[in-house]
């Protein structure tokens, strides 16, 4: 979700940007796994190297960073990935507070268990395990796959251009 708040054009990007701005406006504190840095880098890589995805970006960004030369130029790749990193830093500074949560052995074990129990990807399992182990109540994403982890998070918000849906709210026991 954070990636889509950083770039305009792809589906759900305006909804993610608005959601982050709304959180910042009410002085929200956000928590995220340090995995986010790698996911942002990977997302910037994917959108730049795939012509059909690159076409969703604002043309001025594509031209500014010469993304059409992605496969041929380490300089282009470095510049674009550094831009992504700086945009993430800019976004995080908008929040009242943000906490980066480290990946450790306990988290990895919990994530592997979630991969088996809920059929989640490794990245999604790490996010759910992070939320669960740190007692984070709300997980926001554009990804429907988190619904499969309904026993491990209180709320899953699905952020889309059509609106924000509460995909799951676990009953308090």
C-alpha positions as a LaTeX table, in Angstrom:
\begin{tabular}{lrrr}
\hline
Residue & $x$ (\AA) & $y$ (\AA) & $z$ (\AA) \\
\hline
Unk1 & 0.00 & 0.00 & 0.00 \\
Unk2 & 2.83 & 2.42 & 0.79 \\
Unk3 & 4.23 & 2.00 & $-2.73$ \\
Unk4 & 0.95 & 3.12 & $-4.27$ \\
Unk5 & 0.97 & 6.20 & $-2.04$ \\
Unk6 & 4.35 & 7.12 & $-3.55$ \\
Unk7 & 3.54 & 7.06 & $-7.28$ \\
Unk8 & 0.56 & 8.42 & $-9.16$ \\
Unk9 & $-1.04$ & 6.54 & $-11.99$ \\
Unk10 & $-1.38$ & 2.85 & $-11.09$ \\
Unk11 & $-4.77$ & 1.58 & $-9.94$ \\
Unk12 & $-5.55$ & 2.43 & $-6.29$ \\
Unk13 & $-2.66$ & 4.91 & $-6.01$ \\
Unk14 & $-4.91$ & 7.92 & $-5.36$ \\
Unk15 & $-6.82$ & 6.00 & $-2.68$ \\
Unk16 & $-3.58$ & 4.97 & $-0.96$ \\
Unk17 & $-2.24$ & 8.52 & $-1.07$ \\
Unk18 & $-5.49$ & 9.87 & 0.39 \\
Unk19 & $-5.54$ & 7.19 & 3.09 \\
Unk20 & $-1.97$ & 8.03 & 4.15 \\
Unk21 & $-2.75$ & 11.75 & 4.12 \\
Unk22 & $-5.83$ & 11.14 & 6.28 \\
Unk23 & $-3.76$ & 9.13 & 8.77 \\
Unk24 & $-1.14$ & 11.88 & 8.91 \\
Unk25 & $-3.82$ & 14.56 & 9.39 \\
Unk26 & $-5.04$ & 12.91 & 12.60 \\
Unk27 & $-1.53$ & 12.39 & 13.98 \\
Unk28 & $-1.56$ & 8.62 & 13.55 \\
Unk29 & 1.39 & 6.49 & 14.48 \\
Unk30 & 2.19 & 3.83 & 11.94 \\
Unk31 & 4.15 & 0.62 & 12.38 \\
Unk32 & 5.78 & $-1.40$ & 9.64 \\
Unk33 & 8.22 & $-4.23$ & 9.15 \\
Unk34 & 11.68 & $-3.35$ & 7.90 \\
Unk35 & 10.73 & $-5.60$ & 4.98 \\
Unk36 & 8.91 & $-2.55$ & 3.58 \\
Unk37 & 12.19 & $-1.07$ & 2.37 \\
Unk38 & 12.82 & $-4.12$ & 0.19 \\
Unk39 & 9.22 & $-4.25$ & $-0.99$ \\
Unk40 & 9.35 & $-0.60$ & $-2.04$ \\
Unk41 & 12.58 & $-1.22$ & $-3.93$ \\
Unk42 & 11.08 & $-4.28$ & $-5.62$ \\
Unk43 & 7.89 & $-2.42$ & $-6.53$ \\
Unk44 & 9.87 & 0.47 & $-8.04$ \\
Unk45 & 11.95 & $-2.09$ & $-9.95$ \\
Unk46 & 8.91 & $-3.92$ & $-11.31$ \\
Unk47 & 7.04 & $-0.82$ & $-12.45$ \\
Unk48 & 10.15 & 0.50 & $-14.22$ \\
Unk49 & 11.21 & $-2.69$ & $-16.00$ \\
Unk50 & 7.82 & $-3.79$ & $-17.31$ \\
Unk51 & 6.58 & $-1.58$ & $-20.17$ \\
Unk52 & 2.88 & $-2.21$ & $-19.48$ \\
Unk53 & 3.33 & $-1.18$ & $-15.83$ \\
Unk54 & 5.66 & 1.70 & $-16.68$ \\
Unk55 & 2.88 & 3.02 & $-18.92$ \\
Unk56 & 0.75 & 3.59 & $-15.79$ \\
Unk57 & 3.26 & 6.12 & $-14.44$ \\
Unk58 & 3.13 & 9.83 & $-15.08$ \\
Unk59 & 5.04 & 10.38 & $-18.35$ \\
Unk60 & 7.14 & 13.14 & $-16.79$ \\
Unk61 & 8.54 & 10.62 & $-14.27$ \\
Unk62 & 9.32 & 8.12 & $-17.00$ \\
Unk63 & 11.16 & 10.80 & $-18.97$ \\
Unk64 & 12.88 & 12.36 & $-15.96$ \\
Unk65 & 14.36 & 9.04 & $-14.87$ \\
Unk66 & 14.77 & 7.66 & $-18.43$ \\
Unk67 & 12.96 & 4.49 & $-17.37$ \\
Unk68 & 12.78 & 3.25 & $-20.96$ \\
Unk69 & 16.53 & 2.53 & $-20.50$ \\
Unk70 & 16.02 & 0.45 & $-17.34$ \\
Unk71 & 17.41 & $-2.80$ & $-18.73$ \\
Unk72 & 20.50 & $-1.14$ & $-20.25$ \\
Unk73 & 21.62 & 1.30 & $-17.58$ \\
Unk74 & 22.73 & 0.79 & $-14.00$ \\
Unk75 & 22.68 & 4.60 & $-13.64$ \\
Unk76 & 18.97 & 4.65 & $-14.53$ \\
Unk77 & 18.23 & 1.83 & $-12.09$ \\
Unk78 & 20.22 & 3.47 & $-9.30$ \\
Unk79 & 18.56 & 6.85 & $-9.81$ \\
Unk80 & 15.06 & 5.39 & $-9.87$ \\
Unk81 & 15.60 & 3.20 & $-6.79$ \\
Unk82 & 17.13 & 6.13 & $-4.89$ \\
Unk83 & 14.09 & 8.20 & $-5.85$ \\
Unk84 & 11.84 & 5.48 & $-4.44$ \\
Unk85 & 13.79 & 5.45 & $-1.19$ \\
Unk86 & 13.60 & 9.25 & $-0.89$ \\
Unk87 & 9.86 & 9.23 & $-1.60$ \\
Unk88 & 9.32 & 6.64 & 1.13 \\
Unk89 & 11.30 & 8.79 & 3.57 \\
Unk90 & 9.25 & 11.84 & 2.57 \\
Unk91 & 6.00 & 9.94 & 3.10 \\
Unk92 & 7.04 & 8.63 & 6.51 \\
Unk93 & 8.00 & 12.12 & 7.71 \\
Unk94 & 4.37 & 13.16 & 7.25 \\
Unk95 & 3.28 & 10.98 & 10.15 \\
Unk96 & 3.22 & 12.03 & 13.79 \\
Unk97 & 5.32 & 8.96 & 14.53 \\
Unk98 & 6.39 & 5.84 & 12.74 \\
Unk99 & 8.06 & 2.74 & 14.05 \\
Unk100 & 10.11 & 0.35 & 11.97 \\
Unk101 & 9.87 & $-3.15$ & 13.41 \\
Unk102 & 12.84 & $-5.48$ & 12.89 \\
Unk103 & 12.71 & $-8.96$ & 11.45 \\
Unk104 & 14.08 & $-11.50$ & 13.91 \\
Unk105 & 14.05 & $-15.25$ & 14.43 \\
Unk106 & 10.74 & $-15.23$ & 16.31 \\
Unk107 & 9.07 & $-13.25$ & 13.55 \\
Unk108 & 10.50 & $-15.52$ & 10.86 \\
Unk109 & 9.19 & $-18.60$ & 12.68 \\
Unk110 & 5.74 & $-17.04$ & 13.05 \\
Unk111 & 5.73 & $-16.02$ & 9.37 \\
Unk112 & 6.66 & $-19.52$ & 8.22 \\
Unk113 & 3.80 & $-20.90$ & 10.30 \\
Unk114 & 1.40 & $-18.37$ & 8.72 \\
Unk115 & 2.60 & $-19.36$ & 5.26 \\
Unk116 & 1.56 & $-22.94$ & 6.04 \\
Unk117 & $-1.65$ & $-22.18$ & 7.93 \\
Unk118 & $-3.02$ & $-19.40$ & 5.73 \\
Unk119 & $-1.33$ & $-20.00$ & 2.36 \\
Unk120 & 0.26 & $-16.52$ & 2.42 \\
Unk121 & 3.28 & $-15.37$ & 0.46 \\
Unk122 & 6.42 & $-14.85$ & 2.53 \\
Unk123 & 6.03 & $-11.06$ & 2.39 \\
Unk124 & 2.38 & $-11.12$ & 3.44 \\
Unk125 & 3.12 & $-13.63$ & 6.19 \\
Unk126 & 5.85 & $-11.36$ & 7.58 \\
Unk127 & 3.43 & $-8.43$ & 7.68 \\
Unk128 & 0.73 & $-10.46$ & 9.43 \\
Unk129 & 3.24 & $-11.94$ & 11.88 \\
Unk130 & 4.57 & $-8.45$ & 12.61 \\
Unk131 & 1.07 & $-7.14$ & 13.28 \\
Unk132 & 0.22 & $-10.13$ & 15.44 \\
Unk133 & 3.41 & $-10.24$ & 17.50 \\
Unk134 & 3.42 & $-6.48$ & 18.12 \\
Unk135 & $-0.34$ & $-6.36$ & 18.81 \\
Unk136 & $-1.03$ & $-3.96$ & 15.97 \\
Unk137 & $-4.78$ & $-3.75$ & 15.55 \\
Unk138 & $-5.18$ & $-2.63$ & 11.93 \\
Unk139 & $-3.45$ & $-3.89$ & 8.81 \\
Unk140 & $-4.06$ & $-1.81$ & 5.69 \\
Unk141 & $-3.36$ & $-3.12$ & 2.20 \\
Unk142 & $-4.62$ & $-3.28$ & $-1.36$ \\
Unk143 & $-4.10$ & $-7.04$ & $-1.20$ \\
Unk144 & $-7.09$ & $-9.34$ & $-0.60$ \\
Unk145 & $-4.80$ & $-12.18$ & 0.46 \\
Unk146 & $-4.64$ & $-10.88$ & 4.04 \\
Unk147 & $-8.24$ & $-11.98$ & 4.56 \\
Unk148 & $-6.91$ & $-15.54$ & 4.78 \\
Unk149 & $-5.19$ & $-14.55$ & 8.04 \\
Unk150 & $-8.40$ & $-13.59$ & 9.83 \\
Unk151 & $-7.41$ & $-15.35$ & 13.05 \\
Unk152 & $-4.23$ & $-13.31$ & 13.43 \\
Unk153 & $-5.24$ & $-9.65$ & 13.00 \\
Unk154 & $-8.08$ & $-7.55$ & 14.38 \\
Unk155 & $-8.86$ & $-5.59$ & 11.21 \\
Unk156 & $-7.80$ & $-5.80$ & 7.62 \\
Unk157 & $-8.57$ & $-2.68$ & 5.62 \\
Unk158 & $-8.59$ & $-2.99$ & 1.86 \\
Unk159 & $-7.76$ & 0.39 & 0.33 \\
Unk160 & $-9.06$ & 0.83 & $-3.21$ \\
Unk161 & $-10.06$ & 3.66 & $-5.50$ \\
Unk162 & $-13.65$ & 2.58 & $-4.88$ \\
Unk163 & $-13.25$ & 3.10 & $-1.11$ \\
Unk164 & $-11.91$ & 1.50 & 2.01 \\
Unk165 & $-13.49$ & $-1.76$ & 3.08 \\
Unk166 & $-13.09$ & $-3.50$ & 6.40 \\
Unk167 & $-12.32$ & $-6.98$ & 5.19 \\
Unk168 & $-12.25$ & $-8.49$ & 8.63 \\
Unk169 & $-12.87$ & $-7.59$ & 12.21 \\
Unk170 & $-12.11$ & $-10.38$ & 14.64 \\
Unk171 & $-14.53$ & $-10.68$ & 17.54 \\
Unk172 & $-12.91$ & $-9.77$ & 20.85 \\
Unk173 & $-12.93$ & $-12.67$ & 23.28 \\
\hline
\end{tabular}
